[in-house]
């Protein structure tokens, strides 16, 4: 499952709850049908402006945030959440055009066997 999110800076606690519940219910529904499904939820969550806590998205879903670098000059606003963190390697790429966010490249880690 791939989900891309933009959580507007205009959002607050009520919208944070709606977003968290929406992700949780859809993820639960998917994993009941496909328990081994690869899950990736990525995007701009604007946690500084919205107050959205990372644990609200990861705690009950067994997801891990694997971005370990700034995605904007002011911090890590963009997330890459997955249930299989060991299979991805992330890289910070330059900004595109007038964007104030760095790009994220997610590459699968392949074995050399």
PyMOL commands that set and color helices and strands:
alter all, ss='L'
color gray80, all
select helices_A, chain A and resi 13-33+47-50+54-58+85-87
alter helices_A, ss='H'
color red, helices_A
select strands_A, chain A and resi 2-6+40-44+64-65+78-82+88-95+102-108
alter strands_A, ss='S'
color yellow, strands_A
deselect
rebuild
show_as cartoon
